[in-house]
Amino acid sequence: MDWHNLLAAFAIFLILEGLLPFLSPPAFKNYVQKMLAVSDSALRYMGLGSMIAGVVLLYIVRN
């Protein structure tokens, strides 16, 4: 694996993560408050689903 590609992917991740707080801070605060009400197990399953979707998408893009 090329470290350059990994750092580029991480940079894109940071850009995407920063979009909502930059564009609409009130909406971001509302989102965070809603996330606090979600159970730990539900958050864990959302994280797992996100990781699986990422792996599948990466597989599709790379092949």
C-alpha positions in Angstrom: 0.0 0.0 0.0 1.2 3.5 -0.8 1.2 5.8 2.2 0.4 8.7 -0.1 -2.9 7.2 -1.0 -3.7 6.4 2.6 -3.0 10.0 3.6 -5.1 11.3 0.7 -8.0 9.2 1.8 -7.6 10.4 5.4 -7.6 14.0 4.2 -10.8 13.5 2.2 -12.4 11.9 5.3 -11.5 14.9 7.4 -12.9 17.3 4.7 -16.2 15.3 4.6 -16.4 15.1 8.4 -16.0 18.9 8.7 -18.7 19.8 6.1 -21.8 19.7 8.4 -20.3 21.6 11.4 -18.9 24.2 8.9 -22.1 24.6 6.9 -24.6 24.4 9.7 -23.4 24.5 13.3 -27.0 24.3 14.7 -27.8 21.3 12.6 -24.6 19.6 13.8 -25.4 20.3 17.4 -28.9 18.9 17.0 -27.3 15.8 15.3 -24.9 15.3 18.2 -27.7 15.7 20.8 -29.7 13.0 19.0 -26.7 10.7 18.9 -26.3 11.0 22.6 -29.8 9.5 23.0 -29.0 6.4 20.9 -27.9 3.3 22.8 -24.4 2.0 22.7 -25.4 -1.2 21.0 -27.2 0.7 18.2 -24.2 3.0 17.7 -22.0 -0.1 17.6 -24.2 -1.6 14.8 -24.2 1.7 12.9 -20.4 1.7 13.1 -20.2 -1.9 11.9 -22.6 -1.2 9.0 -20.6 1.9 8.0 -17.3 -0.2 8.1 -18.9 -3.0 6.0 -20.3 -0.4 3.5 -16.8 1.1 3.3 -15.1 -2.2 2.6 -17.6 -3.1 0.0 -17.3 0.3 -1.7 -13.5 0.1 -1.6 -13.6 -3.4 -3.1 -15.9 -2.2 -5.9 -13.8 0.8 -6.7 -10.5 -1.0 -6.6 -11.6 -3.9 -8.8 
